[in-house]
C-alpha cells in the first residue's frame, strides 16, 4: 500500500489541561472537537497558526476500553516543533511551568525538550 | 509562542524492522538517516510517497541515556494514516503479518488499527 501519514494522535489524561498546554503555551489552534460514542472518547484536533502537522488529543471517559492506566511510555519518542525564536520560547515555557528538561547541542544546531502535562517530550527547535 | 508541529518521532527497538514495516508494508519512503553522537542514536526520516506528515524513527544504541526498557505506553495513542483502498490495504497488512486488531464503524465512516513492530497503533482510514 501507499499510506500517507495525516496526523499524530496522543492520549491525554486531562483533556482541558492538554488543550491549555498546546493552545496557550505552544500557541496551536483548536480546529475541531468530536465525541466518538464507539470508543467513548473525545478527540480534539489542533494545528499551528501557520499550519504544519495536525495533532489530535485523544481522551477516553471512564468505562471506555481505552481508559487504562497511563504511562507515557517509549512509543512516542517526541513531538518535533519549530519556533521562530528559541530563547523566547524557552523563557515563555519556563514561565508557564514547563522548564527545559534536556538540551542538545551539535556543531551546527541546538534544540531543547520540555514535557507536556502527560510527560510527553516536546522538542523545540529554533 | 507560536510553535509549528513538524513531525512525530517514534522510538523503535529494532531500527531495520521498523524501517521495513513503514517502507515495505505502509509504503513510506526513507528520506534521510543521521547518526547523532550527542544522544548515541540514529534517526531515520520517512514520509509518504505523495508527501504527508514526516515520521522520524528514533533508535538508541546500548549505553545511550535513552536506551531504557521499552513499553509503547499510552502517550502515543495512534498514528493516523490514509490509504486509497482500505480493503486492499487491510489484505496486504494481514499478508505481511500485521492483522487488524481493532475496527471502528460509525454511521458514516470505518477505520481499522494494526500494530507496528513495537506495538504502536497504526490507524488506516480509507
gemmi code that builds the backbone of each chain (N, CA, C; Angstrom):
import gemmi

chains = {
    "A": [
        ("UNK", (0.844, -1.203, 0.000), (0.000, 0.000, 0.000), (0.880, 1.254, 0.000)),
        ("UNK", (0.268, 2.368, -0.247), (0.989, 3.645, -0.196), (0.245, 4.547, 0.776)),
        ("UNK", (0.571, 4.389, 2.031), (-0.159, 5.100, 3.087), (0.453, 6.475, 3.327)),
        ("UNK", (-0.397, 7.428, 3.609), (0.048, 8.794, 3.898), (-0.256, 9.110, 5.352)),
        ("UNK", (0.772, 9.481, 6.100), (0.555, 9.860, 7.500), (-0.118, 11.229, 7.532)),
        ("UNK", (-1.266, 11.289, 8.209), (-2.023, 12.545, 8.228), (-1.887, 13.310, 9.545)),
        ("UNK", (-1.698, 12.592, 10.639), (-1.607, 13.271, 11.931), (-1.061, 12.298, 12.972)),
        ("UNK", (-0.648, 12.852, 14.101), (-0.297, 12.043, 15.269), (-1.376, 12.258, 16.318)),
        ("UNK", (-1.818, 11.175, 16.929), (-2.833, 11.248, 17.984), (-2.203, 10.873, 19.308)),
        ("UNK", (-2.195, 11.798, 20.251), (-1.651, 11.474, 21.573), (-2.808, 11.266, 22.541)),
        ("UNK", (-2.579, 10.395, 23.527), (-3.611, 10.153, 24.539), (-3.368, 11.095, 25.706)),
        ("UNK", (-4.419, 11.650, 26.246), (-4.269, 12.609, 27.345), (-5.147, 12.191, 28.522)),
        ("UNK", (-4.652, 12.506, 29.728), (-5.390, 12.141, 30.942), (-6.423, 13.193, 31.283)),
        ("UNK", (-6.045, 14.459, 31.105), (-6.938, 15.573, 31.444), (-7.047, 16.415, 30.171)),
        ("UNK", (-8.188, 16.313, 29.499), (-8.321, 16.925, 28.173), (-8.092, 18.426, 28.223)),
        ("UNK", (-8.715, 19.100, 29.184), (-8.599, 20.564, 29.199), (-7.187, 21.025, 29.552)),
        ("UNK", (-6.507, 20.264, 30.411), (-5.118, 20.620, 30.735), (-4.241, 20.517, 29.490)),
        ("UNK", (-4.477, 19.484, 28.673), (-3.669, 19.335, 27.460), (-4.053, 20.372, 26.408)),
        ("UNK", (-5.344, 20.674, 26.291), (-5.762, 21.723, 25.352), (-5.079, 23.036, 25.752)),
        ("UNK", (-5.072, 23.337, 27.063), (-4.423, 24.570, 27.525), (-2.935, 24.586, 27.164)),
        ("UNK", (-2.263, 23.466, 27.411), (-0.827, 23.421, 27.111), (-0.564, 23.671, 25.626)),
        ("UNK", (-1.273, 22.929, 24.778), (-0.961, 23.039, 23.338), (-1.463, 24.348, 22.720)),
        ("UNK", (-2.523, 24.942, 23.291), (-3.004, 26.213, 22.728), (-2.380, 27.434, 23.427)),
        ("UNK", (-2.323, 27.411, 24.755), (-1.841, 28.611, 25.473), (-0.314, 28.679, 25.514)),
        ("UNK", (0.342, 27.532, 25.729), (1.803, 27.567, 25.833), (2.441, 27.480, 24.438)),
        ("UNK", (2.020, 26.474, 23.645), (2.643, 26.316, 22.324), (1.965, 27.173, 21.248)),
        ("UNK", (0.765, 27.664, 21.528), (0.108, 28.556, 20.569), (-0.578, 27.867, 19.404)),
        ("UNK", (-0.925, 26.576, 19.556), (-1.676, 25.913, 18.485), (-3.139, 26.364, 18.537)),
        ("UNK", (-3.873, 26.025, 17.494), (-5.270, 26.431, 17.388), (-6.155, 25.184, 17.432)),
        ("UNK", (-7.245, 25.260, 18.211), (-8.201, 24.144, 18.215), (-9.054, 24.244, 16.959)),
        ("UNK", (-8.969, 23.200, 16.121), (-9.674, 23.231, 14.829), (-10.994, 22.468, 14.859)),
        ("UNK", (-11.143, 21.557, 15.823), (-12.375, 20.779, 15.864), (-12.388, 19.892, 17.083)),
        ("UNK", (-13.558, 19.421, 17.440), (-13.732, 18.587, 18.617), (-14.896, 17.643, 18.333)),
        ("UNK", (-14.679, 16.348, 18.571), (-15.724, 15.354, 18.292), (-15.836, 14.386, 19.442)),
        ("UNK", (-17.056, 13.970, 19.725), (-17.268, 12.887, 20.658), (-17.501, 11.620, 19.844)),
        ("UNK", (-16.823, 10.531, 20.215), (-16.986, 9.279, 19.498), (-17.641, 8.270, 20.439)),
        ("UNK", (-18.905, 7.991, 20.198), (-19.607, 7.026, 21.034), (-18.977, 5.646, 20.953)),
        ("UNK", (-18.432, 5.312, 19.780), (-17.874, 3.970, 19.546), (-16.702, 3.662, 20.476)),
        ("UNK", (-15.934, 4.674, 20.841), (-14.793, 4.440, 21.732), (-15.017, 5.071, 23.105)),
        ("UNK", (-16.146, 5.732, 23.282), (-16.431, 6.509, 24.491), (-15.287, 7.496, 24.738)),
        ("UNK", (-14.978, 8.261, 23.709), (-13.869, 9.200, 23.810), (-14.205, 10.537, 23.177)),
        ("UNK", (-13.322, 11.475, 23.398), (-13.411, 12.794, 22.765), (-12.078, 13.042, 22.078)),
        ("UNK", (-12.132, 13.557, 20.852), (-10.890, 13.942, 20.193), (-10.929, 15.422, 19.857)),
        ("UNK", (-9.797, 16.053, 20.072), (-9.642, 17.478, 19.761), (-8.563, 17.604, 18.696)),
        ("UNK", (-8.890, 18.285, 17.613), (-7.951, 18.463, 16.507), (-7.286, 19.832, 16.620)),
        ("UNK", (-5.946, 19.815, 16.601), (-5.168, 21.046, 16.722), (-4.218, 21.159, 15.544)),
        ("UNK", (-3.882, 22.376, 15.172), (-2.725, 22.576, 14.286), (-2.186, 23.968, 14.536)),
        ("UNK", (-1.004, 24.216, 14.031), (-0.348, 25.502, 14.272), (-1.077, 26.628, 13.567)),
        ("UNK", (-0.831, 27.836, 14.045), (-1.470, 29.004, 13.443), (-1.118, 29.090, 11.960)),
        ("UNK", (0.102, 28.711, 11.633), (0.525, 28.759, 10.239), (0.455, 27.403, 9.554)),
        ("UNK", (-0.256, 26.461, 10.143), (-0.376, 25.144, 9.522), (0.506, 24.129, 10.215)),
        ("UNK", (1.199, 23.348, 9.428), (2.047, 22.301, 9.994), (1.250, 21.025, 10.209)),
        ("UNK", (1.857, 20.112, 10.935), (1.282, 18.786, 11.154), (0.112, 18.872, 12.136)),
        ("UNK", (-1.019, 18.253, 11.813), (-2.124, 18.226, 12.777), (-1.812, 17.310, 13.967)),
        ("UNK", (-2.229, 17.749, 15.131), (-2.085, 16.956, 16.348), (-3.490, 16.670, 16.874)),
        ("UNK", (-3.731, 15.400, 17.215), (-5.040, 15.030, 17.766), (-4.845, 14.678, 19.232)),
        ("UNK", (-5.689, 15.209, 20.084), (-5.685, 14.829, 21.500), (-6.810, 13.825, 21.695)),
        ("UNK", (-6.477, 12.672, 22.244), (-7.466, 11.611, 22.456), (-7.689, 11.419, 23.942)),
        ("UNK", (-8.911, 11.644, 24.361), (-9.276, 11.452, 25.756), (-10.413, 10.426, 25.818)),
        ("UNK", (-10.353, 9.536, 26.795), (-11.374, 8.488, 26.926), (-12.043, 8.559, 28.285)),
        ("UNK", (-13.345, 8.442, 28.293), (-14.082, 8.538, 29.547), (-13.990, 7.237, 30.338)),
        ("UNK", (-14.363, 7.318, 31.606), (-14.360, 6.127, 32.462), (-15.275, 5.077, 31.855)),
        ("UNK", (-14.775, 3.841, 31.807), (-15.576, 2.769, 31.241), (-15.226, 2.485, 29.795)),
        ("UNK", (-14.527, 3.421, 29.141), (-14.044, 3.152, 27.785), (-13.013, 2.029, 27.855)),
        ("UNK", (-12.947, 1.199, 26.805), (-11.927, 0.143, 26.793), (-10.518, 0.746, 26.706)),
        ("UNK", (-10.442, 2.047, 26.367), (-9.140, 2.710, 26.271), (-8.805, 3.517, 27.528)),
        ("UNK", (-9.702, 3.483, 28.513), (-9.434, 4.163, 29.783), (-8.628, 3.214, 30.660)),
        ("UNK", (-7.332, 3.129, 30.380), (-6.441, 2.181, 31.040), (-5.390, 2.964, 31.819)),
        ("UNK", (-4.678, 2.298, 32.735), (-3.590, 3.006, 33.439), (-2.651, 3.649, 32.426)),
        ("UNK", (-2.213, 4.866, 32.719), (-1.480, 5.668, 31.739), (-0.008, 5.811, 32.103)),
        ("UNK", (0.838, 5.339, 31.213), (2.249, 5.742, 31.266), (2.583, 6.301, 29.892)),
        ("UNK", (3.369, 7.387, 29.834), (3.694, 7.931, 28.504), (4.388, 6.875, 27.644)),
        ("UNK", (5.296, 6.111, 28.267), (5.971, 5.042, 27.530), (7.027, 5.559, 26.576)),
        ("UNK", (7.607, 4.615, 25.817), (8.685, 4.954, 24.883), (8.195, 5.023, 23.434)),
        ("UNK", (6.949, 4.618, 23.168), (6.458, 4.593, 21.780), (6.631, 5.940, 21.098)),
        ("UNK", (6.137, 6.976, 21.755), (6.318, 8.329, 21.227), (7.605, 8.890, 21.803)),
        ("UNK", (8.643, 8.916, 20.985), (9.923, 9.459, 21.460), (9.769, 10.949, 21.728)),
        ("UNK", (9.210, 11.678, 20.762), (8.980, 13.113, 20.949), (8.134, 13.669, 19.821)),
        ("UNK", (7.574, 14.850, 20.051), (6.893, 15.626, 19.021), (7.813, 16.781, 18.649)),
        ("UNK", (8.093, 16.938, 17.361), (9.072, 17.928, 16.922), (8.437, 19.232, 16.450)),
        ("UNK", (8.615, 20.277, 17.255), (8.051, 21.585, 16.918), (9.147, 22.561, 16.490)),
        ("UNK", (8.793, 23.475, 15.606), (9.679, 24.582, 15.242), (9.116, 25.878, 15.816)),
        ("UNK", (10.016, 26.695, 16.337), (9.623, 28.022, 16.837), (10.522, 29.057, 16.173)),
        ("UNK", (10.033, 30.282, 16.109), (10.807, 31.303, 15.393), (11.952, 31.836, 16.263)),
        ("UNK", (11.768, 31.812, 17.582), (12.783, 32.383, 18.482), (12.923, 31.442, 19.671)),
        ("UNK", (13.958, 30.612, 19.655), (14.099, 29.561, 20.666), (14.270, 30.145, 22.065)),
        ("UNK", (15.053, 31.200, 22.192), (15.282, 31.781, 23.520), (13.975, 32.272, 24.136)),
        ("UNK", (13.192, 32.956, 23.327), (11.923, 33.490, 23.823), (10.961, 32.354, 24.152)),
        ("UNK", (10.935, 31.337, 23.288), (10.051, 30.190, 23.513), (10.400, 29.482, 24.817)),
        ("UNK", (11.692, 29.315, 25.066), (12.148, 28.653, 26.297), (11.736, 29.480, 27.519)),
        ("UNK", (11.887, 30.804, 27.418), (11.517, 31.673, 28.541), (10.008, 31.604, 28.802)),
        ("UNK", (9.218, 31.594, 27.739), (7.767, 31.516, 27.894), (7.337, 30.188, 28.498)),
        ("UNK", (7.956, 29.109, 28.024), (7.604, 27.782, 28.545), (7.963, 27.681, 30.027)),
        ("UNK", (9.146, 28.162, 30.364), (9.609, 28.157, 31.762), (8.628, 28.918, 32.653)),
        ("UNK", (8.217, 30.084, 32.191), (7.301, 30.927, 32.962), (5.951, 30.241, 33.149)),
        ("UNK", (5.553, 29.444, 32.164), (4.268, 28.734, 32.228), (4.367, 27.444, 33.044)),
        ("UNK", (5.571, 27.152, 33.539), (5.717, 25.961, 34.383), (6.259, 24.748, 33.654)),
        ("UNK", (6.829, 24.970, 32.473), (7.372, 23.865, 31.676), (8.849, 24.114, 31.383)),
        ("UNK", (9.723, 23.801, 32.345), (11.148, 24.060, 32.169), (11.789, 23.096, 31.160)),
        ("UNK", (12.918, 23.498, 30.654), (13.709, 22.640, 29.763), (14.214, 21.444, 30.557)),
        ("UNK", (13.981, 20.223, 30.035), (14.457, 19.026, 30.728), (15.676, 18.425, 30.040)),
        ("UNK", (15.917, 18.828, 28.800), (17.098, 18.322, 28.078), (17.427, 19.310, 26.975)),
        ("UNK", (18.715, 19.529, 26.802), (19.175, 20.409, 25.726), (20.188, 19.627, 24.910)),
        ("UNK", (20.095, 19.711, 23.605), (21.073, 19.026, 22.743), (21.757, 20.088, 21.885)),
        ("UNK", (23.091, 20.039, 21.889), (23.862, 20.941, 21.026), (24.707, 20.103, 20.091)),
        ("UNK", (24.631, 20.419, 18.812), (25.537, 19.787, 17.855), (26.455, 20.893, 17.335)),
        ("UNK", (27.288, 20.573, 16.380), (28.205, 21.575, 15.844), (27.432, 22.708, 15.179)),
        ("UNK", (26.242, 22.404, 14.656), (25.532, 23.396, 13.839), (24.157, 23.769, 14.368)),
        ("UNK", (23.697, 23.113, 15.423), (22.306, 23.328, 15.820), (22.157, 23.152, 17.325)),
        ("UNK", (21.019, 23.570, 17.834), (20.733, 23.432, 19.253), (19.225, 23.310, 19.376)),
        ("UNK", (18.780, 22.360, 20.196), (17.349, 22.263, 20.432), (17.110, 21.786, 21.849)),
        ("UNK", (15.889, 21.959, 22.320), (15.590, 21.638, 23.714), (14.302, 20.817, 23.792)),
        ("UNK", (14.105, 20.206, 24.965), (12.876, 19.450, 25.214), (12.203, 19.970, 26.474)),
        ("UNK", (10.885, 20.066, 26.403), (10.066, 20.265, 27.593), (9.097, 19.078, 27.625)),
        ("UNK", (8.389, 18.931, 28.740), (7.435, 17.828, 28.838), (6.014, 18.376, 28.915)),
        ("UNK", (5.108, 17.777, 28.153), (3.713, 18.211, 28.190), (3.055, 17.700, 29.483)),
        ("UNK", (1.796, 18.042, 29.749), (1.180, 17.661, 31.033), (1.119, 16.149, 31.274)),
        ("UNK", (1.292, 15.349, 30.214), (1.288, 13.894, 30.378), (2.681, 13.290, 30.406)),
        ("UNK", (3.696, 14.137, 30.340), (5.063, 13.618, 30.345), (5.619, 13.353, 28.955)),
        ("UNK", (4.870, 13.713, 27.916), (5.339, 13.528, 26.539), (6.417, 14.578, 26.244)),
        ("UNK", (7.480, 14.134, 25.594), (8.597, 15.026, 25.275), (8.253, 15.868, 24.051)),
        ("UNK", (8.396, 17.177, 24.227), (8.102, 18.155, 23.180), (9.403, 18.852, 22.807)),
        ("UNK", (9.833, 18.652, 21.569), (11.071, 19.286, 21.097), (10.780, 20.673, 20.557)),
        ("UNK", (11.598, 21.635, 20.971), (11.518, 22.994, 20.416), (12.819, 23.263, 19.693)),
        ("UNK", (12.693, 23.514, 18.403), (13.856, 23.743, 17.548), (13.690, 25.121, 16.919)),
        ("UNK", (14.695, 25.971, 17.053), (14.509, 27.356, 16.637), (15.149, 27.688, 15.305)),
    ],
    "B": [
        ("UNK", (4.212, 31.572, 22.586), (4.919, 31.248, 21.330), (3.924, 30.723, 20.300)),
        ("UNK", (4.371, 30.652, 19.085), (3.549, 30.078, 18.017), (4.332, 28.933, 17.388)),
        ("UNK", (4.216, 27.771, 17.998), (5.022, 26.633, 17.573), (4.303, 25.861, 16.463)),
        ("UNK", (5.092, 25.357, 15.537), (4.541, 24.565, 14.429), (5.034, 23.133, 14.562)),
        ("UNK", (4.097, 22.186, 14.622), (4.488, 20.780, 14.705), (5.011, 20.349, 13.338)),
        ("UNK", (6.238, 19.827, 13.316), (6.845, 19.457, 12.031), (6.830, 17.950, 11.772)),
        ("UNK", (6.887, 17.163, 12.834), (6.923, 15.704, 12.640), (6.660, 15.017, 13.972)),
        ("UNK", (6.356, 13.737, 13.894), (6.281, 12.893, 15.083), (7.477, 11.960, 15.057)),
        ("UNK", (8.116, 11.807, 16.212), (9.266, 10.907, 16.325), (8.905, 9.736, 17.213)),
        ("UNK", (8.963, 8.534, 16.664), (8.671, 7.359, 17.488), (9.978, 6.651, 17.828)),
        ("UNK", (10.003, 6.012, 19.000), (11.188, 5.266, 19.395), (11.021, 3.824, 18.942)),
        ("UNK", (12.081, 3.240, 18.438), (11.998, 1.871, 17.926), (13.081, 1.008, 18.565)),
        ("UNK", (12.742, -0.274, 18.748), (13.690, -1.195, 19.380), (14.658, -1.773, 18.351)),
        ("UNK", (14.125, -2.093, 17.168), (14.927, -2.690, 16.100), (14.748, -1.787, 14.889)),
        ("UNK", (15.779, -0.986, 14.585), (15.633, 0.050, 13.556), (15.254, -0.554, 12.211)),
        ("UNK", (15.947, -1.620, 11.799), (15.677, -2.153, 10.455), (14.285, -2.791, 10.367)),
        ("UNK", (13.829, -3.404, 11.461), (12.474, -3.986, 11.452), (11.425, -2.884, 11.278)),
        ("UNK", (11.656, -1.737, 11.919), (10.698, -0.641, 11.790), (10.793, 0.025, 10.418)),
        ("UNK", (12.011, 0.160, 9.907), (12.156, 0.714, 8.548), (11.414, -0.191, 7.564)),
        ("UNK", (11.576, -1.512, 7.714), (10.879, -2.439, 6.810), (9.369, -2.265, 6.911)),
        ("UNK", (8.850, -2.189, 8.143), (7.400, -2.048, 8.319), (6.887, -0.774, 7.639)),
        ("UNK", (7.534, 0.351, 7.921), (6.997, 1.619, 7.403), (7.250, 1.794, 5.899)),
        ("UNK", (8.315, 1.165, 5.372), (8.562, 1.313, 3.932), (7.934, 0.166, 3.121)),
        ("UNK", (8.073, -1.067, 3.586), (7.585, -2.194, 2.778), (6.092, -2.429, 2.961)),
        ("UNK", (5.600, -2.308, 4.199), (4.170, -2.581, 4.426), (3.348, -1.322, 4.155)),
        ("UNK", (3.734, -0.188, 4.755), (2.946, 1.043, 4.563), (3.356, 1.821, 3.319)),
        ("UNK", (4.520, 1.521, 2.763), (4.912, 2.170, 1.506), (5.475, 3.570, 1.652)),
        ("UNK", (5.990, 3.908, 2.858), (6.632, 5.210, 3.017), (8.028, 5.164, 2.373)),
        ("UNK", (8.637, 6.339, 2.246), (9.950, 6.449, 1.613), (10.961, 6.933, 2.652)),
        ("UNK", (12.143, 6.305, 2.671), (13.202, 6.787, 3.557), (13.838, 8.016, 2.923)),
        ("UNK", (13.743, 9.159, 3.644), (14.231, 10.426, 3.069), (15.604, 10.813, 3.588)),
        ("UNK", (15.987, 10.238, 4.728), (17.285, 10.599, 5.276), (17.591, 9.777, 6.509)),
        ("UNK", (18.847, 9.744, 6.885), (19.293, 8.953, 8.039), (20.489, 9.668, 8.637)),
        ("UNK", (20.445, 9.865, 9.957), (21.538, 10.587, 10.619), (21.932, 9.874, 11.890)),
        ("UNK", (23.223, 9.897, 12.178), (23.702, 9.430, 13.472), (23.937, 10.643, 14.340)),
        ("UNK", (23.437, 10.599, 15.571), (23.628, 11.723, 16.482), (24.518, 11.271, 17.635)),
        ("UNK", (25.762, 11.734, 17.618), (26.692, 11.361, 18.682), (26.208, 11.855, 20.035)),
        ("UNK", (25.522, 13.001, 20.040), (25.082, 13.624, 21.292), (24.110, 12.733, 22.072)),
        ("UNK", (23.291, 11.966, 21.375), (22.331, 11.095, 22.057), (22.704, 9.613, 21.896)),
        ("UNK", (23.776, 9.348, 21.161), (24.149, 7.975, 20.792), (22.962, 7.274, 20.143)),
        ("UNK", (22.419, 7.931, 19.128), (21.241, 7.388, 18.453), (21.326, 7.555, 16.955)),
        ("UNK", (20.390, 6.912, 16.279), (20.233, 7.059, 14.837), (18.802, 7.477, 14.590)),
        ("UNK", (18.597, 8.444, 13.684), (17.235, 8.792, 13.307), (17.061, 8.599, 11.811)),
        ("UNK", (15.913, 8.039, 11.465), (15.561, 7.824, 10.058), (14.321, 8.657, 9.764)),
        ("UNK", (14.406, 9.463, 8.715), (13.282, 10.323, 8.327), (12.505, 9.676, 7.200)),
        ("UNK", (11.199, 9.562, 7.416), (10.308, 8.928, 6.435), (9.177, 9.885, 6.090)),
        ("UNK", (8.669, 9.773, 4.869), (7.385, 10.409, 4.574), (6.730, 9.629, 3.449)),
        ("UNK", (5.462, 9.890, 3.238), (4.714, 9.150, 2.234), (5.194, 9.488, 0.831)),
        ("UNK", (4.912, 8.594, -0.090), (5.316, 8.821, -1.482), (4.740, 10.140, -1.992)),
        ("UNK", (3.530, 10.439, -1.559), (2.882, 11.676, -2.000), (3.004, 12.796, -0.975)),
        ("UNK", (3.905, 12.643, -0.022), (4.077, 13.686, 0.989), (3.416, 13.310, 2.299)),
        ("UNK", (2.694, 14.224, 2.876), (2.063, 13.972, 4.176), (3.021, 14.300, 5.307)),
        ("UNK", (2.639, 13.888, 6.481), (3.373, 14.205, 7.704), (4.667, 13.384, 7.762)),
        ("UNK", (5.796, 14.020, 8.059), (7.034, 13.255, 8.230), (7.005, 12.434, 9.525)),
        ("UNK", (7.551, 11.251, 9.429), (7.684, 10.375, 10.599), (9.170, 10.134, 10.825)),
        ("UNK", (9.593, 10.275, 12.070), (11.003, 10.036, 12.397), (11.078, 8.773, 13.237)),
        ("UNK", (11.983, 7.881, 12.890), (12.244, 6.698, 13.712), (13.487, 6.983, 14.538)),
        ("UNK", (13.370, 6.836, 15.848), (14.488, 7.114, 16.753), (14.970, 5.828, 17.393)),
        ("UNK", (16.200, 5.481, 17.121), (16.807, 4.301, 17.713), (18.035, 4.733, 18.511)),
        ("UNK", (18.227, 4.112, 19.677), (19.359, 4.468, 20.537), (20.221, 3.241, 20.813)),
        ("UNK", (21.506, 3.432, 20.728), (22.420, 2.300, 20.935), (22.589, 1.997, 22.423)),
        ("UNK", (23.123, 0.847, 22.714), (23.381, 0.470, 24.105), (24.296, 1.491, 24.747)),
        ("UNK", (23.944, 1.903, 25.959), (24.764, 2.883, 26.654), (24.236, 4.298, 26.498)),
        ("UNK", (23.336, 4.512, 25.508), (22.694, 5.816, 25.394), (21.802, 6.026, 26.611)),
        ("UNK", (21.658, 7.288, 27.046), (20.764, 7.541, 28.182), (19.304, 7.268, 27.794)),
        ("UNK", (19.045, 7.123, 26.491), (17.671, 6.826, 26.039), (17.458, 5.345, 25.754)),
        ("UNK", (18.497, 4.541, 25.976), (18.358, 3.092, 25.801), (17.799, 2.511, 27.098)),
        ("UNK", (16.496, 2.668, 27.282), (15.819, 2.288, 28.518), (14.823, 1.169, 28.206)),
        ("UNK", (14.332, 0.467, 29.237), (13.314, -0.554, 28.974), (12.161, 0.059, 28.182)),
        ("UNK", (11.641, -0.681, 27.211), (10.675, -0.117, 26.246), (9.275, -0.673, 26.470)),
        ("UNK", (8.358, 0.219, 26.752), (6.934, -0.124, 26.610), (6.334, 0.933, 25.692)),
        ("UNK", (5.438, 0.525, 24.776), (4.859, 1.536, 23.879), (4.152, 2.629, 24.690)),
        ("UNK", (3.438, 2.231, 25.742), (2.778, 3.204, 26.606), (1.543, 3.809, 25.974)),
        ("UNK", (0.972, 4.777, 26.696), (-0.272, 5.413, 26.253), (-0.032, 6.793, 25.636)),
        ("UNK", (1.203, 7.316, 25.731), (1.450, 8.669, 25.230), (1.046, 8.820, 23.770)),
        ("UNK", (1.527, 7.896, 22.941), (1.122, 7.903, 21.534), (-0.120, 7.036, 21.399)),
        ("UNK", (-1.258, 7.676, 21.276), (-2.494, 6.915, 21.110), (-2.468, 6.155, 19.783)),
        ("UNK", (-2.151, 6.863, 18.714), (-2.059, 6.214, 17.400), (-1.453, 7.172, 16.381)),
        ("UNK", (-0.991, 6.593, 15.280), (-0.569, 7.374, 14.105), (-1.659, 7.215, 13.056)),
        ("UNK", (-2.151, 8.325, 12.521), (-3.300, 8.267, 11.603), (-2.892, 8.329, 10.140)),
        ("UNK", (-3.046, 7.212, 9.449), (-2.687, 7.127, 8.032), (-3.937, 7.072, 7.151)),
        ("UNK", (-3.821, 7.612, 5.956), (-4.878, 7.485, 4.942), (-4.381, 6.567, 3.832)),
        ("UNK", (-5.261, 5.680, 3.388), (-4.941, 4.796, 2.258), (-6.044, 4.961, 1.217)),
        ("UNK", (-5.711, 4.650, -0.022), (-6.692, 4.875, -1.090), (-7.741, 3.757, -1.115)),
        ("UNK", (-7.339, 2.552, -0.709), (-8.263, 1.412, -0.783), (-8.117, 0.621, 0.518)),
        ("UNK", (-9.043, 0.823, 1.440), (-8.905, 0.229, 2.783), (-8.915, -1.298, 2.723)),
        ("UNK", (-9.798, -1.879, 1.904), (-9.871, -3.345, 1.836), (-8.544, -3.942, 1.388)),
        ("UNK", (-7.979, -3.342, 0.351), (-6.720, -3.855, -0.173), (-5.593, -3.660, 0.836)),
        ("UNK", (-5.601, -2.503, 1.493), (-4.565, -2.212, 2.499), (-4.635, -3.230, 3.638)),
        ("UNK", (-5.841, -3.534, 4.078), (-6.025, -4.500, 5.169), (-5.524, -5.883, 4.741)),
        ("UNK", (-5.831, -6.266, 3.501), (-5.392, -7.578, 2.998), (-3.863, -7.631, 2.923)),
        ("UNK", (-3.254, -6.551, 2.459), (-1.793, -6.513, 2.352), (-1.134, -6.568, 3.734)),
        ("UNK", (-1.684, -5.821, 4.673), (-1.115, -5.814, 6.023), (-1.233, -7.192, 6.658)),
        ("UNK", (-2.393, -7.794, 6.508), (-2.635, -9.146, 7.041), (-1.613, -10.137, 6.483)),
        ("UNK", (-1.414, -10.069, 5.170), (-0.486, -10.984, 4.498), (0.944, -10.775, 4.996)),
        ("UNK", (1.274, -9.530, 5.339), (2.625, -9.220, 5.822), (2.785, -9.543, 7.304)),
        ("UNK", (1.708, -10.037, 7.950), (1.818, -10.413, 9.355), (1.307, -9.369, 10.327)),
        ("UNK", (0.539, -8.407, 9.817), (0.012, -7.337, 10.668), (-1.514, -7.303, 10.568)),
        ("UNK", (-2.174, -8.183, 11.307), (-3.637, -8.270, 11.231), (-4.319, -7.076, 11.898)),
        ("UNK", (-5.569, -6.876, 11.528), (-6.375, -5.824, 12.159), (-6.612, -6.197, 13.620)),
        ("UNK", (-6.349, -5.275, 14.538), (-6.565, -5.548, 15.957), (-7.807, -4.820, 16.483)),
        ("UNK", (-8.278, -3.829, 15.742), (-9.486, -3.102, 16.153), (-10.090, -2.454, 14.914)),
        ("UNK", (-11.418, -2.518, 14.864), (-12.119, -1.870, 13.760), (-13.162, -0.951, 14.383)),
        ("UNK", (-13.289, 0.258, 13.863), (-14.304, 1.188, 14.366), (-15.222, 1.552, 13.207)),
        ("UNK", (-16.522, 1.407, 13.448), (-17.510, 1.820, 12.447), (-18.394, 2.885, 13.054)),
        ("UNK", (-18.544, 3.984, 12.328), (-19.511, 4.990, 12.740), (-20.614, 5.011, 11.680)),
        ("UNK", (-21.540, 5.926, 11.810), (-22.632, 5.989, 10.833), (-22.102, 6.302, 9.438)),
        ("UNK", (-20.979, 7.005, 9.372), (-20.519, 7.498, 8.071), (-19.124, 7.031, 7.672)),
        ("UNK", (-18.456, 6.315, 8.549), (-17.053, 6.018, 8.260), (-16.666, 4.683, 8.895)),
        ("UNK", (-15.508, 4.192, 8.499), (-14.972, 2.953, 9.054), (-13.461, 3.044, 8.977)),
        ("UNK", (-12.790, 2.664, 10.065), (-11.340, 2.635, 10.022), (-10.847, 1.495, 10.883)),
        ("UNK", (-9.592, 1.131, 10.691), (-9.041, -0.032, 11.397), (-7.683, 0.321, 11.986)),
        ("UNK", (-7.239, -0.537, 12.908), (-5.914, -0.377, 13.506), (-5.113, -1.663, 13.332)),
        ("UNK", (-3.839, -1.485, 13.014), (-2.871, -2.572, 13.090), (-1.778, -2.094, 14.059)),
        ("UNK", (-0.891, -3.006, 14.464), (0.189, -2.616, 15.371), (1.531, -2.718, 14.667)),
        ("UNK", (2.364, -1.701, 14.836), (3.695, -1.734, 14.225), (4.590, -2.688, 15.027)),
        ("UNK", (5.830, -2.929, 14.586), (6.682, -3.919, 15.279), (6.936, -3.608, 16.752)),
        ("UNK", (6.702, -2.365, 17.180), (6.887, -2.010, 18.593), (5.586, -1.985, 19.382)),
        ("UNK", (4.490, -2.315, 18.730), (3.205, -2.295, 19.417), (2.473, -0.968, 19.302)),
        ("UNK", (3.004, -0.049, 18.507), (2.342, 1.242, 18.293), (1.123, 1.054, 17.391)),
        ("UNK", (0.018, 1.686, 17.766), (-1.207, 1.563, 16.982), (-1.144, 2.440, 15.735)),
        ("UNK", (-1.416, 1.821, 14.605), (-1.390, 2.487, 13.302), (-2.802, 2.448, 12.733)),
        ("UNK", (-3.398, 3.622, 12.578), (-4.756, 3.707, 12.032), (-4.700, 3.761, 10.514)),
        ("UNK", (-5.531, 2.953, 9.877), (-5.690, 3.009, 8.421), (-7.115, 3.461, 8.132)),
        ("UNK", (-7.222, 4.573, 7.443), (-8.525, 5.164, 7.139), (-8.603, 5.278, 5.621)),
        ("UNK", (-9.660, 4.757, 5.030), (-9.712, 4.679, 3.564), (-10.602, 5.745, 2.934)),
    ],
}
model = gemmi.Model(1)
for chain_id, residues in chains.items():
    chain = gemmi.Chain(chain_id)
    for i, (resn, *xyz) in enumerate(residues, 1):
        res = gemmi.Residue()
        res.name, res.seqid = resn, gemmi.SeqId(i, " ")
        for name, pos in zip(("N", "CA", "C"), xyz):
            atom = gemmi.Atom()
            atom.name, atom.element = name, gemmi.Element(name[0])
            atom.pos, atom.b_iso = gemmi.Position(*pos), 0.0
            res.add_atom(atom)
        chain.add_residue(res)
    model.add_chain(chain)
structure = gemmi.Structure()
structure.add_model(model)
structure.setup_entities()
